[in-house]
Amino acid sequence: MSSLERNGGLQKGDSGGDKFRLQLITWNVATSDPPVDISSLLHFDSPKATDFYVIGLQEVYSGPLRFMSDVLFDDPWSYVLMTALAPRRYVKVASIRMQGLLLLLFCKLEHLPFIRDIKTTYTRTGIFGYWGNKGGVSIRLSFYGHMLCFLNCHLAAHMKNAPDRVVEFEHITDKQSFSCEKAERILDHRLVFWFGDLNFRIQDHGMNFVRTCISNQNYSLLWSKDQLILMKQKEKLLQEFEEGLLDFQPTYKFDVNTDTYDSRLYKTWFAFNTKKRKPAWTDRILWRLRPKQTGSKEKHGDRPDGSDVKQLEAEEYPLAIRQDLYTSNMEYSISDHKPVTAIFTLELKKMYTDPLVHLQAEGEWSADMDAMLLYSPLQSFPSSTWDWIGLYRVGFTSVSDYITYTWVKDDEVSINEDAIKVYVSKEEIPVRGGDCMLGYYSNTLQCIIGISEPFKVHESKVVIEEGLLHEKTISLDQIVANEHFHN
């Protein structure tokens, strides 16, 4: 029984703060391309809106030609997810790819200025640590001041390698580090989510017994032989992680394009044999809420590990978590794995409620005249000569999905006590116009720290008067976009 089940509510008590809905998905896609419709995967029919989507994929196709194109352009999975989520006002905040491992993080537009200190990293564990087919990729960030880390792993396969999987996980958590004073390592974060194709199997039980239990939905009869549950009983690090009940059928291994567990004949050196893979819960989602520090400053003094600061942080700005759903999605059959979803409620007290920068467009905007924008720092932040302000269409997909941008320092026009004025050339403004917004990108914090309210960019009167064809106006906009992409 998990602590969640024992507590019957938000883990570690009620924080008395704001509530946010977080959806995590893990899926070994077995090199397949994404399905056309992913609305069921993203639970679009849910009555409650999601604030965060975190999607961890394993075995994304990474052949040489495809991988090179994915470096320059969005890979098919990222593209499909962004296309589905952008119309619902979700923005891709961060992503990281290591060969077949892909981790994507999306949030509601309203939260974008409050997600800061974004860092990504990866660790290879395949072929003595030199190959990226196995390992972990992670994204860490500050969400309203709370340090969160998301770790997507693909660990060693096969029944006999359960201890190796634990060693790999410990190696990843020990090796990965971030240039962040408050949370340098994974386990320093207030909340860590660990998920992926962890490859733990069901041992001892025979194939017939396992399949009979699944057919009768007697999943609890299999829990005592699940390798991850067994390893948690003796591995201290694993004991710090929580997991909901495995009250859904094992998600591996299926015949592709079916709901039938492995029935194939396998080719050996000399002939075919009938050995089949036993079903297992290889695809898992766990979490760890950092334990409260014990003792006091008077008793222990200033600790070098910053535990007194962490204790004070936990008391003044509490964070609590509740798992609302943990299930698989049997609808998708493009892989020999089924996707697994966990939905959480995060309740936290915000450490700040205002963005770092306020932005607005000044006057009317169109491609017929140079434009001005105003921004006002609301709090101090580490500004840089590489900071820029992007012009985005309403419904943009990611931070890099801007129409154009202007360098904050280079194009600064005037400064007064209320706002700083920045110049935007008319050549950079889309001739077709549309509903747009501005975003201030901090190079130091690696994120957008302020967004404007939507405003109207008017269609160019010159284009209308000269009777330019619609196709030509499209090409003019594409020229502007392509110039910025190549730059």
Rosetta blueprint (number, residue, H / E / L):
1 M L
2 S L
3 S H
4 L H
5 E H
6 R H
7 N H
8 G L
9 G L
10 L L
11 Q E
12 K L
13 G L
14 D L
15 S L
16 G L
17 G L
18 D E
19 K E
20 F E
21 R E
22 L E
23 Q E
24 L E
25 I E
26 T E
27 W E
28 N E
29 V L
30 A L
31 T L
32 S L
33 D L
34 P L
35 P L
36 V L
37 D L
38 I L
39 S L
40 S L
41 L L
42 L L
43 H L
44 F L
45 D L
46 S L
47 P L
48 K L
49 A L
50 T L
51 D L
52 F E
53 Y E
54 V E
55 I E
56 G E
57 L E
58 Q E
59 E L
60 V L
61 Y L
62 S L
63 G L
64 P H
65 L H
66 R H
67 F H
68 M H
69 S H
70 D H
71 V H
72 L H
73 F L
74 D L
75 D L
76 P H
77 W H
78 S H
79 Y H
80 V H
81 L H
82 M H
83 T H
84 A H
85 L H
86 A H
87 P H
88 R H
89 R L
90 Y E
91 V E
92 K E
93 V E
94 A E
95 S E
96 I E
97 R E
98 M E
99 Q L
100 G L
101 L E
102 L E
103 L E
104 L E
105 L E
106 F E
107 C E
108 K E
109 L H
110 E H
111 H H
112 L H
113 P H
114 F H
115 I E
116 R E
117 D E
118 I E
119 K E
120 T E
121 T E
122 Y E
123 T E
124 R E
125 T E
126 G E
127 I L
128 F L
129 G L
130 Y L
131 W E
132 G E
133 N E
134 K E
135 G E
136 G E
137 V E
138 S E
139 I E
140 R E
141 L E
142 S E
143 F E
144 Y L
145 G L
146 H E
147 M E
148 L E
149 C E
150 F E
151 L E
152 N E
153 C E
154 H E
155 L L
156 A L
157 A L
158 H L
159 M H
160 K H
161 N H
162 A H
163 P H
164 D H
165 R H
166 V H
167 V H
168 E H
169 F H
170 E H
171 H H
172 I H
173 T H
174 D H
175 K H
176 Q L
177 S E
178 F L
179 S L
180 C L
181 E L
182 K L
183 A L
184 E L
185 R E
186 I H
187 L H
188 D H
189 H L
190 R L
191 L E
192 V E
193 F E
194 W E
195 F E
196 G E
197 D E
198 L L
199 N L
200 F L
201 R L
202 I E
203 Q L
204 D L
205 H L
206 G L
207 M H
208 N H
209 F H
210 V H
211 R H
212 T H
213 C H
214 I H
215 S H
216 N L
217 Q L
218 N L
219 Y L
220 S H
221 L H
222 L H
223 W H
224 S L
225 K L
226 D E
227 Q H
228 L H
229 I H
230 L H
231 M H
232 K H
233 Q L
234 K L
235 E L
236 K H
237 L H
238 L H
239 Q H
240 E L
241 F L
242 E E
243 E L
244 G L
245 L L
246 L L
247 D L
248 F L
249 Q L
250 P L
251 T L
252 Y E
253 K L
254 F E
255 D L
256 V L
257 N L
258 T L
259 D L
260 T L
261 Y E
262 D L
263 S L
264 R L
265 L L
266 Y E
267 K E
268 T L
269 W L
270 F L
271 A L
272 F E
273 N E
274 T L
275 K L
276 K L
277 R L
278 K L
279 P L
280 A E
281 W L
282 T L
283 D E
284 R E
285 I E
286 L E
287 W E
288 R E
289 L E
290 R L
291 P L
292 K L
293 Q L
294 T L
295 G L
296 S L
297 K H
298 E H
299 K H
300 H H
301 G L
302 D L
303 R L
304 P L
305 D L
306 G L
307 S H
308 D H
309 V H
310 K H
311 Q H
312 L H
313 E H
314 A H
315 E H
316 E H
317 Y L
318 P L
319 L E
320 A E
321 I E
322 R E
323 Q E
324 D E
325 L E
326 Y E
327 T E
328 S E
329 N L
330 M L
331 E L
332 Y L
333 S L
334 I L
335 S L
336 D L
337 H E
338 K L
339 P L
340 V E
341 T E
342 A E
343 I E
344 F E
345 T E
346 L E
347 E E
348 L E
349 K L
350 K L
351 M L
352 Y L
353 T L
354 D L
355 P L
356 L L
357 V E
358 H E
359 L E
360 Q E
361 A E
362 E E
363 G L
364 E L
365 W E
366 S E
367 A L
368 D L
369 M L
370 D L
371 A E
372 M E
373 L E
374 L E
375 Y E
376 S E
377 P E
378 L L
379 Q L
380 S L
381 F L
382 P L
383 S L
384 S L
385 T L
386 W L
387 D L
388 W E
389 I E
390 G E
391 L E
392 Y E
393 R E
394 V L
395 G L
396 F L
397 T L
398 S E
399 V L
400 S L
401 D L
402 Y L
403 I L
404 T E
405 Y E
406 T E
407 W E
408 V L
409 K L
410 D L
411 D L
412 E E
413 V E
414 S E
415 I E
416 N L
417 E L
418 D L
419 A L
420 I E
421 K E
422 V E
423 Y E
424 V E
425 S L
426 K H
427 E H
428 E H
429 I L
430 P L
431 V L
432 R L
433 G L
434 G E
435 D E
436 C E
437 M E
438 L E
439 G E
440 Y E
441 Y E
442 S E
443 N L
444 T L
445 L L
446 Q L
447 C E
448 I E
449 I E
450 G E
451 I E
452 S L
453 E L
454 P L
455 F E
456 K E
457 V E
458 H E
459 E L
460 S L
461 K H
462 V H
463 V H
464 I H
465 E H
466 E L
467 G L
468 L L
469 L L
470 H H
471 E H
472 K H
473 T H
474 I H
475 S H
476 L H
477 D H
478 Q H
479 I H
480 V H
481 A H
482 N H
483 E H
484 H H
485 F H
486 H H
487 N L
